[in-house]
Amino acid sequence: MLEGINILLGVTGGIAAYKACDIVSNLKKLKANIDVIMTKSATEMIRPNTFRALSRNAVITDTFNTPRYRDIEHISLAQKAHVLLVAPATANIIGKVAGGIADDMLSTTIMASTAKVIFAPAMNTKMYENEIVQQNIKKLISLGYLFIEPASGRLACGDTGTGRLADTNKIIEFIIATVKPNRDFEGIKILVTAGPTRESIDSVRFISNYSTGKMGYSIAEAGFSRGAQVTLISGPTNLRPPTGVRLIKINTALEMYNAVMNNFEEQNIIIKSAAVADYRPETVSTCKIKKVEGNLNLTLVRTPDILGELGRMKGDRILVGFAAESDNVIENAKDKVLKKNLDFIVANDITEEGAGFGTDTNIVTIIDRNNNIEKIEKSDKIDIAHRILDKVKQMTRGF
């Protein structure tokens, strides 16, 4: 419940402005007090009366409105808010704040606020990926502003890619975690591995897999939000590192092995979600291998068994593995728990729709060393990350 929490919602003129109504409605159900500021372009997308009815407060649409408070309006709203959410956040408002521009009620209020400011971007994929927008986001993150990663899918313009406003439930959970953080991992050190590895064939080619790192990055984000000191060892991805997390970048399985072993000793919990290559080419050409008549034969050799090694030396640490399977999912996962000396494993069937690599959602089964089985139906990966940490919490051994 958010009773007694004042939330200031800034609505900008993106096509996703209508989704802000659902955000207000859900926050009111949690008994939060909501004030809404709409930019001029936002009022072209949706009428202010809608937000007035949902929030049960007057809606601010102009810097020169008759103020409801004795003090200057943008100062009063800024001081009142426990958190300021901008949803949808367009490239325009992100750029304004990054550039220190305050030329309307929303940007002025953001500048005057000492509350946590959360941006939930929503825009065309090409706009979101534009280097200027990305630099603005990075700048704001470095200054302490928070961002909720947009979702992937079909956009209003017809394109497909990253840029959809994050799911309403994810936004609500992010707000709750910001204003009422669960710090149950305070002082705990967690090591998370994520993403794929790349094993070179020659100077231009490599062997890899379809992992995007989204699950591991979600676990790292969830761990930090709950107070943990998180080290994230990541293979190559296009993801932005979670705020506050120590990032170590690697490429190969051997580099992953060395990074894990170099950071293992100080950890309380190790969560191995990376998709590490099991094999690498025996020899790597320093030049590009030219195409010739006939076939090319590659001899592959085993890479280090990182999880197996950790299982042999884990001591009192909690060790969590992952199993991405296409058949006999439960049986293969159970076997891995025993062979690798895991506390539990997170298994998923990569053939299921909405699970596996590259999606914002997952469907998993958690199996522990006592053969307890918990199925988690299709959920956002950040939700599953918290469920994994909840399971870790159940199994902690007093650290």
N, C-alpha and C positions, 0 to 999 in steps of 0.2 A: 504493500500500500504506500501511496505517496502523499498521505494526508499532511498538510502543512508545508508542502514543497511548492515553491513558485517557479513555474516554467514559462519562459518567454520563447514563443515560437515565431521565427521569421520565415515568411512565405514569399518566395520570389517567383518570377514569371515563367517557370518551366512548365512543360506539358504535364508534369507529374504533380502540379499544385493541388489537383483534386484529391490526391492521396493524403495530403496533409489533414484533410477532414477526418480521415480514419485515425490518424495519429492523435488528434485532439480528442476524439470520441473515446479512444482507449485510455488515454491519460486521465480523462474525467472519471472513467469507471474505477480508476485507481485512486480517486479523490484528490488528484493534484489540482492546483489552481493554475489556470492557463491564461496568459495574455498573448494576443496575436498582433504582430506588425506585418502588414502586407506592403510590398513595393507597388508602385503604380502599375507595372506590367502584370503583377500577380492579380490585380483587380480586373484585368482584361480576361483572365482565365477563369476566375471564380468570384462570385459576389461576396463582399465582406459580411453581409447579413448571415451567410451560412456559418461562418466562424463565430459570429456573435451569438447565434443560437446554440452552437455546440459548446462554446467555452463559457457562456453566460457572463461574458465580459465585453465591454466595448472593444472594437477593433481599430487599431491605429493605421491609417493609410497615408498620412501626410505629416511632414514636420511641423506644419503650421496649423494643425487641428487645434481646436480649443482644448487645452489640457484638462485631464481629469484630476490631476494631482496639483497640489499647491506649488510644488517645485517644477522646474523645467522637465517636460515629459520624458525625454530620452534619458535624462539622469535618474529620474524616479524609477523608470522601468528597469534600467541597468542595475540600480542598487537593490531593487526588490527581488530580482531573479536569483534563484539558486543555480540555475543552468539556462543557457541560451542555445536553443536548437534552431539551425537554419535548414529547412527541408521543404521543398527541394532547394539545394544550393546550386545555382547556375555558375558557369564560368565567370560571368560578370561580377557577382558578389564576391566570389573567391578572389578574383583579381583586384577588386576595389580594396578589400581588407588587406591583402598582401602588399598593396601599394600605398596604404595609409590614407586612402580616399574616404571621406565622410560627407556625402552630398545628398543623402536622403535619410529618412527616419531610421531605417534598419542599419545602414552602415554607420550612422552616427551613434546609435545605441550600442552596437558591437564595440566601437572604439571606447565608449564610456564604461563598458562593463568589466568588472573584475571577477565575474562568475566564469565557470567553465563554458567555453563556446564550442559547440559541436556542429560540424558541417556534414550534411548527408547529400553528397553530390548526385545530380541527375542531369544528364545531357547526352548528346550524340556521342557515339564511340570515338569518332575522329577528334571531336572537341576534347573529350576527356583524356585522350592519349597525346594530345598536342603538347609539345615540350614546354611551351610557356605555361599552360595550365598545370602541368606536372611540377614545374619549378615553383609556381605559386603555392601549390599544396605542400611541397617539401619545406618551403620557407615558413609557412604557417605552423606546420607540425613542429619545426625546430623552435618556434616561439611558444609552444605549449597548447596550440589549438588542437582539437580532436577531430578525427575524420572517421566516418562510417563508410567502409568500402562499398561502392555501388555494385549491384548484382549484374549478372550477365543474362542475355536473352534477346528476344526480339524487341526492338525499340519502336516508338510511335512513328518514326520516320520510315520504318520498314527495314532498316539495317539490323544486323544481328551482332551483338558484342557487349562489352562492358559499358555500362552507363545508365542502367535502370535504377531508379530509387530503391534502396535496400528495403527488404521486407519490413512491414510495419512492426511485427513482433521483435525483429532484430533491433530496430530503432528504440522501441520501448525498453527492451532489456539493456541496451547500451546506456540509456538515460538512468535506469535504476542502478546500474553498476557504477555510474558516475556520482550520483547523489547519495546513494546508500551502498557503498562498496562492501562486498564480502571479502574480508581480508584473512580468510582462514588459512592461507598459505604464507602468512607473514614470516619472514626469516628463513623460509624453505628455499633450497636451491634446486632448480629443475633444469635438466639438459634435454633439449628436444632436437631431433634430427628431422629434416624435411627435404622434399624435392627429389629429383633424380640425380644420378651420377652420369658422367660422360667418359667413355673409355675410347681413347684415340685409336684410329686405324692408321691414318697418315696425317699430313699437315692440314687437311681440309675435312676429313670425315671422322665420325665417331659412332659408337654404339650407345644407345640410351633407351629411355622408355617414356611413357606418356604422363608420368607424374608432373603435376604443376606446383606441388608444395602447399596447396590450399589447406589441407587438413593439418599439417604440421604447424603452419603459420597461425592457424586458428587456435591450436593448443598453446602455442607460445603467447598469443594475445590474451587468452583466457587465464593462463597462469600468472601473467604480470598483473592483470586486473584484480586478481585475488591475493596480491601481495608478494608473490614469489619473485626471487631473483632468477631470471630466465636467461639461459644461454641457448641460442638457436644456431645449430650448424646446418647450413643449407647448401644444397646443390644449386645449379643454375635455374632461376625462376624469373618471372616478370613481376613478381609481387613486391609491394612496398613492405619493408620490415615493420613489425608492430612497434609502436611507441614504447620506449623504455627497455627494450630487449637487446641484449648483447648479441650481435650477429657475427658469425664466422662463416665466410664463404669458401666453398670447396668445389672441385670439379669431379675428381675421380674417386673411386671406391677406396683406394689407398689413402688419399688425402682425407677422406671421411674417417677412415680408421684412425689415422694419426691425430686428427682433431678431437675425436671422441676420447681416445686414450689420454691425450694431454690434458683434458678437462674433466675426466671421470672422477678423480679422487675426491674432489670437493663437493660433489653432488649428493643430494638426498634422493632424488628421483631421476630416472632416465626413461624417456619415452621415445622409442625408435620408430618414427613414422616414415622415414625416408625410404624411397624405392631404390635400394643400392644394387648395382649390377652384380650378378653372381659370377660373371665371367668377363674377361678382358682379352684383347688380342695378345698373343705371346710376344710378338714383336711389333714395333710401331715405326713406320717409315717416316723419315724426316722430310721427305718430299711427297708430293701428290703421286699416288699410284696411277699410272696411265692405263687406259683401257686397251686391252689387247684381244686377239682372237682367243676364244675358249673361256673357261670359267676361272674365277679367282678363288682360291682356297685359303681360308683363314684358320689358324690354329688358336683356339681359345683356352685360356687357363683360369683356374679359380681365383677369385678375389678373396681377401680376408673375410672370415665369418665374424663380423663385428658383434652381432647379437649373441652368438655362441660364446665368444670371448667374454663379453660382459656377464653372461650367465654364470661363467666359471669364477668370476672375481667380484661379484656384486656385493657380497657381505650382507649388511643390514639394509641396503638400499632397495627401493622399489624399482622393479624393472618391468617395463611394459613394451610389448612388441605389437606389430601389425602384420596381418596376413591378407593380401589381396589375391583372391582365388577365383577360378572360373568353374570349378567342379569340386565336389566333396568338401565343401567349405568348412563345415563344422569338424569333420574328422581330421582334415589337414591342420586346422588351427589347434585342436586338442593335442595333436602329436607335436606341434611346434612348442606348445607350452612346456611339455615335459622335456623335450630335447634341449631346449635353450634355457631351461631353469627360469621361466618367467613367473611373475606374480599374476599377470593376466595378459590376454591378447585381445586385440580389436580386429575382428575378421569381417571382411565384406565380400560379397559376390559382385565382381566387376561387370557381370552380364546384366545385372538389374538396372532398370531405368532409374536415373536419379542417384546412382551410387558410383563409386570408383573415381577414376582420374578426370580432372578438368571440370567437375561440376561444383556448384555452390552448396549442394546437398550431399548427404550420404545415408546409407542404410547399413547398420553394423550390428554385429553380435559380439558381446563381451563374454569371454570365457576365462574363468580364473583357475588357479592351480587346484582348487577344491572341486572343480567340475561344475561350479555354478554358472548358469547360462542366462544372459540378459539380452533380449533382442530390442534394439532401438529402431523404430520405424523411420521412414524418410523425414529427415530434419536438416536444418541449416548446419553447416560444419561447425560453426561457433557454438551452437547448442550441444552438439555431440562432444565437442571439446570440453565443455563444462561437465557433461555426464561422465566423461573419462576421468576428469579430476575429482569428481564426487566419489568415483570408485577407488581412486588412489587414496582419498581421505579415509575411506572405510578400512583400508589395509595398512595405514601408517603404523610404524612401530615406535612411536614415542619421540620422534625427532621434531 
